[in-house]
Amino acid sequence: MTTMELSVHKLQIVDIGIVDKMKSQDILVLIKLLCLSRLKATDLLIDSQDPTLVGWDNEAAFYEYQLRRIDDINVAAERLEHAFSIRGLAETLGISKSEIGNSIGRCLNVNLIKISRISKKPEVNKKILFNFIRYGLRLVFPAKPAEIIRGIPTTFAAPVLKNKLFSAGDLIMVWPDTFGKEMGQSVTPLYKSVPFAVRQDPELYSYLALLDAVRLGNPREMNMALEQIEEKFFHVSD
């Protein structure tokens, strides 16, 4: 059995319904939800300075600071809640609200997402998603390098994989973007708004560059990317 045949066979075992129902923007939404799931409200504070390190000598001023801090945390919690909403996802991913809703619906139908009974937020089924990435991503959403163009580095030219298995004479691969600073072979991103979305979220950028390494890499490169994705999914502390 060839590598391609083996991948198809294993994808069928995972859930062939995923192939029939998913669209490429669903992967973008799922990965964004994973990034958000690692955030705490305090991560969104504009001023995270610890007052114990400043040397407060005015009790009234310190009390006032604590009150402001509580207000800031409440605002940050609201910002995090908004980030998980359909409107918030639409704003950060550059996808319409209706399509975000459709995407979440499709993912719910194939058990890639469940709604938490505690937080009421959508939660990604990391095991099913990882199996799809391993066995199905490059088959369902293939990609190949094209013309030389200006854009945002991806695969082994992106920071998350830079200088790993990359020969000095090789052309880098980029997502086409008029604001990009690098020239390389054009790679169509999973969804047209990827360049917009990754400029706002470095963690999302890392994930999507790794996914492109799975879509485009040879077996060794693909396995290296999969190891990093697996580490991020299952072993990095929230």
Backbone bond lengths (Angstrom), bond angles and torsions (degrees), N, CA, C in turn:
res aa  C-N    CA-C-N  psi(-1)  N-CA   C-N-CA  omega(-1)  CA-C   N-CA-C  phi
1 M - - - 1.470 - - 1.525 109.43 -
2 T 1.342 117.73 127.58 1.456 121.78 -179.76 1.515 111.08 -72.02
3 T 1.347 115.62 166.42 1.470 120.57 178.12 1.518 110.90 -59.11
4 M 1.351 117.29 -40.76 1.454 121.37 179.22 1.523 110.86 -64.55
5 E 1.333 116.53 -45.46 1.463 120.57 179.41 1.522 111.56 -63.04
6 L 1.342 115.64 -39.34 1.456 120.04 178.99 1.517 110.51 -64.22
7 S 1.336 117.11 -41.37 1.457 120.58 179.27 1.518 111.04 -63.07
8 V 1.334 117.40 -42.91 1.458 121.11 178.75 1.520 110.53 -63.04
9 H 1.349 115.94 -43.24 1.460 120.41 179.58 1.522 111.11 -60.57
10 K 1.328 117.04 -46.17 1.456 120.56 -178.71 1.514 111.22 -68.84
11 L 1.341 117.33 -34.68 1.463 120.35 177.15 1.529 110.40 -63.17
12 Q 1.340 115.95 -38.84 1.459 119.41 177.87 1.525 110.73 -63.13
13 I 1.332 116.42 -36.43 1.457 120.48 179.00 1.522 110.65 -67.36
14 V 1.359 117.05 -39.26 1.459 120.39 -179.21 1.524 110.17 -60.42
15 D 1.320 117.67 -61.24 1.468 122.58 177.29 1.516 108.32 172.29
16 I 1.316 116.32 102.01 1.458 119.95 -178.02 1.521 111.18 -64.69
17 G 1.354 117.30 -21.69 1.457 120.14 178.05 1.512 112.76 -62.64
18 I 1.321 117.45 -28.37 1.456 121.20 177.93 1.521 109.97 -61.16
19 V 1.321 116.33 -42.00 1.461 121.24 -178.34 1.523 110.50 -63.25
20 D 1.316 116.46 -41.82 1.460 120.90 -175.91 1.519 112.52 -69.21
21 K 1.327 117.43 -31.67 1.458 120.46 -168.93 1.529 114.64 -104.48
22 M 1.328 117.96 -22.71 1.458 119.48 -172.72 1.521 113.00 -80.11
23 K 1.330 115.38 149.77 1.450 123.59 170.37 1.530 107.67 -119.89
24 S 1.319 115.26 160.54 1.464 118.66 -173.60 1.522 112.73 -61.91
25 Q 1.339 117.48 -32.91 1.463 118.82 179.56 1.523 112.11 -66.59
26 D 1.342 117.37 -20.22 1.464 120.47 177.30 1.530 110.68 -62.88
27 I 1.326 116.55 -37.18 1.464 120.20 178.32 1.524 109.81 -64.58
28 L 1.318 116.60 -41.78 1.464 120.85 178.48 1.523 110.88 -61.17
29 V 1.328 117.11 -44.40 1.464 121.21 179.01 1.524 110.70 -64.07
30 L 1.324 117.27 -44.12 1.471 121.07 -179.35 1.526 111.55 -62.09
31 I 1.319 116.35 -44.09 1.470 119.06 -179.08 1.524 110.84 -67.80
32 K 1.334 117.31 -36.77 1.463 119.82 176.74 1.522 110.39 -63.38
33 L 1.326 117.55 -41.21 1.468 120.73 177.83 1.525 110.87 -62.95
34 L 1.325 117.44 -37.26 1.469 119.90 176.21 1.525 110.79 -63.16
35 C 1.326 116.83 -42.74 1.465 120.46 178.28 1.528 110.74 -61.23
36 L 1.330 116.42 -44.42 1.463 120.82 -179.64 1.519 111.46 -65.51
37 S 1.338 117.15 -33.40 1.463 120.24 -176.77 1.523 112.42 -64.84
38 R 1.323 116.98 -18.92 1.468 120.57 179.37 1.527 112.89 -89.55
39 L 1.325 115.76 -6.24 1.456 119.45 -178.80 1.526 111.87 -87.15
40 K 1.313 115.42 145.98 1.466 122.60 168.94 1.524 107.21 -113.14
41 A 1.313 116.01 159.51 1.466 119.62 -178.89 1.522 111.05 -55.98
42 T 1.333 116.73 -38.17 1.473 119.81 -178.00 1.524 112.13 -65.48
43 D 1.355 117.43 -20.98 1.462 119.87 176.83 1.524 111.69 -68.20
44 L 1.320 116.81 -19.26 1.463 121.54 -177.16 1.518 113.05 -98.91
45 L 1.330 116.78 5.26 1.459 120.01 176.89 1.509 110.13 -68.40
46 I 1.312 115.83 134.96 1.463 120.24 177.95 1.517 110.50 -70.70
47 D 1.339 117.57 -41.32 1.461 122.82 178.82 1.523 107.70 -117.38
48 S 1.335 116.28 105.85 1.454 120.43 -177.96 1.530 112.01 -103.76
49 Q 1.305 116.95 20.99 1.464 121.55 -177.38 1.525 111.13 -62.49
50 D 1.333 116.40 134.09 1.465 122.37 178.28 1.520 108.91 -86.38
51 P 1.325 118.15 115.41 1.468 119.83 -176.02 1.521 112.99 -63.93
52 T 1.316 118.80 -22.12 1.464 120.77 -179.73 1.522 111.18 -69.10
53 L 1.347 116.36 -15.57 1.461 119.75 -178.89 1.521 111.94 -95.59
54 V 1.322 116.29 -2.69 1.466 120.06 -174.62 1.515 112.45 -94.10
55 G 1.309 117.20 -32.70 1.462 120.72 -178.66 1.514 111.78 91.31
56 W 1.324 116.30 60.39 1.460 120.73 -178.53 1.528 109.71 -72.44
57 D 1.336 116.27 129.59 1.467 120.57 177.55 1.527 110.95 -119.19
58 N 1.303 116.79 6.58 1.461 121.86 -179.34 1.524 107.57 -122.25
59 E 1.328 117.01 107.59 1.470 121.19 -175.45 1.520 111.86 -61.53
60 A 1.332 117.04 -38.31 1.466 120.38 -179.65 1.533 110.81 -65.54
61 A 1.321 115.56 -40.94 1.464 119.79 179.53 1.524 110.62 -66.08
62 F 1.339 116.13 -38.82 1.454 120.01 179.17 1.523 110.92 -65.51
63 Y 1.339 116.24 -39.88 1.470 120.82 178.84 1.522 109.75 -64.62
64 E 1.314 116.37 -41.21 1.466 120.72 178.59 1.526 110.41 -63.21
65 Y 1.340 115.49 -40.55 1.463 119.84 177.96 1.524 110.58 -60.78
66 Q 1.327 117.34 -42.93 1.464 120.86 -179.49 1.524 111.63 -61.91
67 L 1.339 116.48 -39.77 1.457 119.74 178.18 1.530 111.10 -64.66
68 R 1.339 115.37 -42.30 1.463 119.51 177.52 1.522 110.49 -63.38
69 R 1.312 114.44 -37.15 1.470 119.88 -179.29 1.535 110.77 -63.09
70 I 1.303 116.10 -41.70 1.467 120.11 178.10 1.520 110.01 -62.30
71 D 1.341 116.51 -43.57 1.464 120.35 178.18 1.530 110.73 -61.90
72 D 1.340 115.92 -42.06 1.463 120.33 -179.24 1.527 111.24 -64.07
73 I 1.333 116.90 -40.74 1.463 120.56 179.17 1.517 110.83 -64.82
74 N 1.341 116.17 -39.52 1.468 119.62 177.69 1.529 111.00 -63.21
75 V 1.321 116.32 -41.00 1.465 120.47 178.46 1.531 109.76 -65.43
76 A 1.346 116.12 -42.18 1.463 120.15 179.29 1.527 111.17 -63.36
77 A 1.329 116.86 -38.29 1.469 120.94 178.02 1.525 110.38 -63.22
78 E 1.338 115.90 -38.96 1.466 119.86 177.61 1.531 110.40 -66.59
79 R 1.319 117.20 -37.17 1.459 121.02 177.92 1.525 110.90 -64.60
80 L 1.339 116.58 -40.65 1.460 120.34 178.72 1.524 110.51 -66.91
81 E 1.328 116.43 -40.88 1.467 120.61 177.32 1.529 110.06 -60.46
82 H 1.323 115.79 -42.32 1.466 120.78 179.44 1.531 110.75 -64.07
83 A 1.339 116.64 -38.38 1.463 120.51 -178.28 1.526 111.85 -59.60
84 F 1.335 116.79 -32.56 1.461 121.91 -179.89 1.529 112.29 -81.58
85 S 1.308 117.21 -14.38 1.466 120.35 -176.03 1.526 110.42 -74.75
86 I 1.319 115.90 163.72 1.465 120.48 177.78 1.523 110.29 -60.44
87 R 1.326 117.16 -41.27 1.467 120.49 177.91 1.532 110.80 -63.70
88 G 1.321 116.58 -44.47 1.455 120.49 -179.22 1.519 112.04 -63.73
89 L 1.322 116.85 -43.30 1.462 120.32 177.94 1.521 110.70 -64.18
90 A 1.317 116.93 -39.94 1.461 120.63 178.64 1.528 110.80 -61.50
91 E 1.325 116.54 -42.15 1.474 121.12 -178.15 1.517 111.63 -65.60
92 T 1.318 118.15 -39.53 1.466 120.79 -174.43 1.525 113.02 -88.52
93 L 1.329 117.75 -19.93 1.458 120.02 -177.96 1.532 113.07 -104.20
94 G 1.332 117.19 -13.02 1.454 119.27 -179.08 1.515 112.62 71.61
95 I 1.329 116.42 29.80 1.465 123.26 177.65 1.528 107.44 -116.76
96 S 1.309 117.95 144.23 1.452 120.38 -178.17 1.522 111.02 -63.78
97 K 1.332 115.97 154.68 1.470 120.65 179.47 1.523 111.52 -60.89
98 S 1.332 116.51 -39.02 1.464 118.98 -179.44 1.522 110.84 -65.13
99 E 1.334 116.93 -38.79 1.458 119.59 179.98 1.527 111.57 -72.76
100 I 1.326 117.30 -32.99 1.467 119.71 174.14 1.524 109.27 -61.42
101 G 1.327 116.17 -45.82 1.464 120.20 178.75 1.517 111.94 -60.64
102 N 1.341 116.51 -43.18 1.462 120.48 178.24 1.524 111.28 -63.24
103 S 1.329 115.61 -40.02 1.462 120.66 -179.39 1.527 111.15 -63.36
104 I 1.320 116.22 -47.23 1.467 119.74 178.85 1.527 110.03 -62.30
105 G 1.324 117.13 -37.87 1.457 120.56 177.38 1.519 112.29 -61.75
106 R 1.334 116.53 -44.38 1.471 119.96 178.67 1.523 110.97 -62.71
107 C 1.332 116.04 -41.97 1.465 119.95 -178.84 1.527 111.82 -67.44
108 L 1.322 116.51 -35.34 1.467 120.25 175.23 1.530 110.40 -63.63
109 N 1.323 116.79 -38.68 1.465 121.39 -176.83 1.521 113.01 -66.35
110 V 1.339 117.32 -28.03 1.468 119.99 -179.20 1.531 111.58 -109.85
111 N 1.343 115.51 18.16 1.483 121.75 174.53 1.525 113.91 64.50
112 L 1.327 116.82 23.09 1.462 119.45 173.47 1.525 111.18 -82.23
113 I 1.318 116.11 -17.58 1.460 122.39 177.38 1.527 108.18 -134.88
114 K 1.318 114.95 144.84 1.460 120.48 167.30 1.519 107.28 -133.02
115 I 1.306 117.04 156.34 1.458 121.53 178.08 1.528 108.39 -94.35
116 S 1.324 116.22 122.48 1.456 120.90 -179.04 1.519 110.90 -63.82
117 R 1.320 116.36 131.98 1.462 120.40 178.25 1.526 111.29 -71.73
118 I 1.324 117.10 -20.32 1.467 120.78 -178.33 1.524 110.93 -90.30
119 S 1.334 116.63 -56.56 1.468 120.40 -175.25 1.529 113.08 -88.98
120 K 1.341 116.85 -17.41 1.470 122.72 -175.59 1.523 112.13 66.83
121 K 1.328 117.37 12.22 1.459 121.68 178.31 1.530 109.77 -94.08
122 P 1.332 117.19 154.21 1.468 119.50 175.07 1.525 110.57 -70.60
123 E 1.326 116.10 133.80 1.457 122.28 178.78 1.525 109.35 -119.36
124 V 1.323 116.33 136.67 1.460 121.94 -176.96 1.528 110.00 -84.99
125 N 1.325 115.84 134.78 1.462 121.12 172.18 1.527 107.11 -80.43
126 K 1.326 115.98 95.00 1.461 120.70 -171.85 1.529 112.77 -65.30
127 K 1.312 117.27 -33.91 1.461 119.71 -178.76 1.520 111.18 -65.03
128 I 1.336 117.49 -47.72 1.463 120.68 179.55 1.526 110.44 -65.12
129 L 1.338 117.01 -42.71 1.463 120.08 -179.87 1.522 110.96 -63.08
130 F 1.325 117.27 -42.87 1.464 119.37 -179.36 1.529 110.89 -64.35
131 N 1.322 117.67 -40.81 1.463 120.14 177.82 1.526 111.24 -62.51
132 F 1.333 116.43 -38.01 1.463 119.16 177.28 1.528 110.36 -65.75
133 I 1.336 116.65 -42.98 1.467 120.16 179.02 1.530 110.17 -61.55
134 R 1.309 116.90 -42.59 1.473 121.26 -177.23 1.526 111.89 -67.40
135 Y 1.325 116.88 -45.72 1.458 119.49 -170.18 1.527 114.62 -105.62
136 G 1.323 117.62 -18.38 1.453 117.79 -172.64 1.509 117.69 -123.48
137 L 1.335 117.90 -20.90 1.463 120.15 -170.53 1.518 112.32 -57.15
138 R 1.318 117.88 -49.45 1.465 120.74 -175.03 1.527 111.69 -72.36
139 L 1.346 117.25 -18.43 1.468 120.79 177.84 1.524 111.61 -86.60
140 V 1.336 116.04 -40.73 1.459 120.72 -176.21 1.524 111.75 -83.02
141 F 1.339 117.06 -37.05 1.465 121.91 -179.75 1.527 109.66 -126.01
142 P 1.336 117.24 68.35 1.462 120.13 -177.14 1.524 111.74 -70.57
143 A 1.323 114.80 163.38 1.465 120.68 177.45 1.516 108.61 -150.22
144 K 1.330 115.90 154.70 1.459 119.80 174.36 1.522 108.77 -148.68
145 P 1.345 116.99 146.14 1.469 120.17 -179.46 1.519 111.04 -63.95
146 A 1.337 114.82 147.04 1.465 119.96 -179.20 1.528 109.58 -127.78
147 E 1.339 116.97 -137.67 1.454 122.27 -173.25 1.532 112.21 -68.70
148 I 1.327 115.87 162.76 1.462 121.78 176.42 1.531 108.20 -76.39
149 I 1.321 115.65 131.43 1.464 120.51 -174.93 1.517 109.83 -155.04
150 R 1.319 116.97 164.26 1.460 121.91 175.63 1.525 109.08 -84.98
151 G 1.355 115.92 139.45 1.453 117.16 179.92 1.521 114.21 -176.84
152 I 1.326 115.09 -160.80 1.468 123.26 -178.36 1.515 108.45 -101.63
153 P 1.334 118.91 125.47 1.462 121.14 -178.10 1.521 112.59 -59.06
154 T 1.333 115.37 139.25 1.459 120.85 176.10 1.530 109.23 -133.59
155 T 1.287 117.56 -176.21 1.465 126.09 -174.34 1.530 109.66 47.04
156 F 1.346 117.45 -126.82 1.461 120.48 -173.14 1.526 113.57 -81.61
157 A 1.326 117.34 4.88 1.465 120.61 172.47 1.521 111.50 -97.20
158 A 1.322 117.47 -13.90 1.470 121.80 178.45 1.527 109.79 -74.76
159 P 1.334 118.07 154.05 1.473 120.72 -177.38 1.525 114.43 -53.60
160 V 1.330 118.39 -35.67 1.459 121.24 -175.69 1.532 112.33 -65.32
161 L 1.344 117.36 -24.03 1.465 121.09 -178.06 1.525 113.45 -126.83
162 K 1.309 117.25 7.01 1.456 120.46 -173.61 1.527 111.53 -60.51
163 N 1.342 115.31 139.36 1.468 124.04 178.62 1.528 113.58 70.63
164 K 1.329 117.34 16.79 1.465 120.90 176.06 1.528 108.47 -112.73
165 L 1.330 116.09 116.08 1.464 121.96 178.30 1.519 112.64 58.46
166 F 1.305 116.35 33.37 1.472 120.03 -177.03 1.519 108.85 -120.16
167 S 1.346 117.00 119.32 1.462 121.58 -178.25 1.517 110.21 -81.29
168 A 1.332 114.96 146.55 1.468 119.95 -175.14 1.525 112.13 -60.07
169 G 1.348 117.27 -30.95 1.455 119.38 -176.62 1.507 114.44 -88.17
170 D 1.314 117.88 -4.58 1.457 120.54 -177.08 1.527 111.80 -76.46
171 L 1.324 115.27 145.11 1.456 119.94 172.23 1.524 109.08 -76.20
172 I 1.319 116.50 140.00 1.455 119.46 175.99 1.518 109.30 -77.01
173 M 1.327 115.98 165.72 1.456 121.27 176.26 1.523 108.90 -111.30
174 V 1.326 116.40 141.90 1.461 120.66 -175.98 1.521 110.32 -137.59
175 W 1.338 114.91 152.08 1.465 120.61 166.59 1.523 107.27 -83.79
176 P 1.315 119.68 127.53 1.467 120.85 179.85 1.526 111.49 -55.55
177 D 1.335 115.67 128.92 1.460 120.27 -179.96 1.516 108.69 -161.18
178 T 1.314 116.27 125.08 1.463 120.50 -176.81 1.524 112.46 -64.66
179 F 1.337 117.16 -22.19 1.459 120.75 178.74 1.524 112.35 -92.72
180 G 1.327 117.02 -0.93 1.464 120.69 -178.80 1.520 112.07 -66.76
181 K 1.321 116.18 153.57 1.464 121.31 -177.09 1.526 113.26 -109.20
182 E 1.352 116.94 -3.32 1.460 120.83 -176.63 1.522 110.67 -116.21
183 M 1.340 115.50 147.84 1.457 121.21 174.08 1.521 108.52 -103.04
184 G 1.323 116.10 136.77 1.456 119.69 179.20 1.511 110.88 -170.52
185 Q 1.319 115.54 -176.05 1.459 120.38 177.70 1.520 110.12 -73.59
186 S 1.320 114.42 131.37 1.458 120.22 -177.57 1.529 111.16 -69.24
187 V 1.347 114.98 134.67 1.459 122.02 173.60 1.524 107.30 -126.71
188 T 1.318 116.24 125.63 1.459 119.05 177.76 1.524 108.99 -69.29
189 P 1.336 118.49 122.09 1.469 119.91 -179.80 1.521 111.64 -69.42
190 L 1.321 115.76 167.62 1.459 119.94 179.73 1.527 111.69 -55.38
191 Y 1.333 116.21 -34.43 1.456 120.65 177.53 1.516 108.06 -146.51
192 K 1.319 116.88 151.50 1.463 121.86 -171.74 1.525 113.85 -60.95
193 S 1.347 117.47 -24.72 1.466 119.49 -176.91 1.528 113.30 -90.87
194 V 1.335 117.72 5.63 1.471 120.43 -178.29 1.532 112.56 -54.73
195 P 1.344 120.76 -47.08 1.474 119.08 179.37 1.529 112.99 -56.30
196 F 1.332 117.11 -40.58 1.469 120.94 176.95 1.524 110.59 -64.03
197 A 1.324 117.17 -45.07 1.462 121.29 -174.40 1.523 112.41 -67.73
198 V 1.332 117.84 -40.04 1.475 119.36 -175.03 1.523 111.73 -75.05
199 R 1.334 117.71 -22.57 1.464 118.94 177.78 1.530 110.79 -66.70
200 Q 1.328 117.39 -20.16 1.457 121.67 -178.93 1.529 113.45 -98.56
201 D 1.340 117.65 -10.19 1.455 119.92 -171.25 1.530 110.06 -147.99
202 P 1.337 118.34 98.30 1.470 121.37 -178.79 1.526 113.12 -60.06
203 E 1.335 117.48 -34.57 1.460 120.12 179.70 1.528 110.62 -67.49
204 L 1.323 116.61 -40.61 1.465 120.74 175.57 1.526 110.33 -61.70
205 Y 1.322 116.66 -40.43 1.468 122.09 177.30 1.529 110.12 -57.64
206 S 1.324 116.87 -47.21 1.462 120.63 -179.21 1.529 111.08 -59.62
207 Y 1.321 116.16 -47.42 1.462 120.29 -179.35 1.533 111.47 -59.73
208 L 1.331 117.03 -47.32 1.458 120.09 -174.53 1.525 111.90 -70.14
209 A 1.332 116.89 -31.86 1.467 119.68 174.37 1.527 110.35 -66.84
210 L 1.322 117.36 -38.72 1.460 121.36 175.96 1.530 110.82 -64.05
211 L 1.321 116.56 -41.11 1.456 119.93 178.36 1.527 110.67 -63.04
212 D 1.330 117.51 -37.17 1.457 119.68 177.57 1.525 111.14 -66.35
213 A 1.318 117.25 -33.52 1.465 120.34 176.47 1.524 110.28 -64.65
214 V 1.334 116.98 -33.46 1.468 120.99 174.84 1.525 109.77 -70.25
215 R 1.316 117.59 -41.44 1.465 121.69 -178.36 1.523 112.74 -68.68
216 L 1.347 116.69 -32.88 1.461 120.79 -169.51 1.521 114.90 -114.73
217 G 1.321 117.33 -18.81 1.455 119.96 -170.06 1.519 114.50 -77.47
218 N 1.337 114.73 161.31 1.460 119.71 170.51 1.534 107.80 -74.44
219 P 1.337 118.74 173.56 1.473 119.57 -175.77 1.526 114.02 -53.21
220 R 1.333 118.28 -41.40 1.462 119.98 -179.54 1.519 111.44 -65.92
221 E 1.344 116.47 -44.80 1.467 121.04 179.35 1.528 111.08 -64.99
222 M 1.330 115.69 -41.32 1.451 120.04 179.89 1.528 110.69 -61.97
223 N 1.327 116.36 -43.68 1.466 119.65 -179.71 1.525 111.88 -65.18
224 M 1.341 117.34 -37.46 1.456 119.83 177.13 1.526 110.97 -62.94
225 A 1.331 115.92 -42.79 1.467 119.89 178.52 1.528 110.66 -65.27
226 L 1.325 117.01 -41.98 1.466 120.71 -179.97 1.524 111.51 -62.78
227 E 1.325 116.92 -37.20 1.467 120.05 177.65 1.521 110.95 -62.07
228 Q 1.331 116.38 -41.31 1.464 119.46 179.38 1.527 111.78 -69.57
229 I 1.335 115.91 -39.05 1.467 119.22 177.84 1.520 110.00 -63.74
230 E 1.318 116.96 -44.16 1.469 121.08 179.32 1.524 111.06 -61.07
231 E 1.326 116.24 -40.82 1.461 120.32 177.25 1.520 110.54 -61.32
232 K 1.319 117.15 -44.91 1.451 121.26 -179.75 1.529 111.37 -65.14
233 F 1.333 116.69 -40.55 1.456 121.44 -177.85 1.527 112.79 -66.53
234 F 1.333 115.49 -47.62 1.459 119.88 -164.11 1.527 116.21 -116.40
235 H 1.333 117.95 -14.68 1.455 118.03 -171.90 1.519 114.72 -123.41
236 V 1.326 117.63 -12.15 1.466 120.11 177.49 1.522 108.10 -82.74
237 S 1.329 116.27 129.54 1.461 120.55 -179.15 1.513 110.46 -64.62
238 D 1.348 115.10 140.40 1.461 120.13 176.77 1.510 110.37 -72.39
